[in-house]
Amino acid sequence: MSAHPWMPSSPCGPGCVASTMPTVGRLRRGIRLARAVGALLTGLLVAPLLVLLPNREPLVRFVFRSVLHALGATVEVHGDDTLGVPPHRGALVVDNHVSWLDIVVINAVHPMRSVAKREIASWPLVGALASRAGSVYLDRERLRALPATVAELAAALRAGSLVNACPEGTTWC
């Protein structure tokens, strides 16, 4: 199917990344991947507990921080990580989408729902976690589905959810 004028696209290619970027050896890459999959599986296993816990944020934060740790990534927060939003008040948190790690970092600091492309729901493991986390899915191929998605997003905000959205809709170099 051809791309629509409103479809996001990225000019990224092999020329975007400097050839002098440090690399990680295959063994370390394999270990990190196995640890990340383990952290995601743990998240999937503890997901039913989220319904029972009065405050689920520490557990969600732990799972996302475990994924970051497994990948060898660190997060440094400057300033207040509460976002200045009163408890139980919905807010739309907007950011640039630099890489797939953005969502992991955001949820490691302050768990929230996300607006995500519809395809993510069918991804192995990640799709199940995203759906259980209450992601609002956007069908970028069907502009006619947009009003229903906006209504779902508005309902989530009115219900007091924090929702993360990346208006660029794609990652960049």
Buried (B, 14 or more C-beta within 10 A) or exposed (E): EEEEEEEBEEEEEEEEEEEEEEEEEEEEEEBBEEBBBEBBEBBBEBBEEBEEEEEBEEBBBBBBBBBBBBBEBEBEEEEEEEEEBEEEEBBBBEBEBEEEBBBBBBBBBBBBBBBBBBEBBEEEEBBBBBBBBEBBBBBBEEEEBEEEBEEBBBEBBEEEBBBBBBEBBEBEE
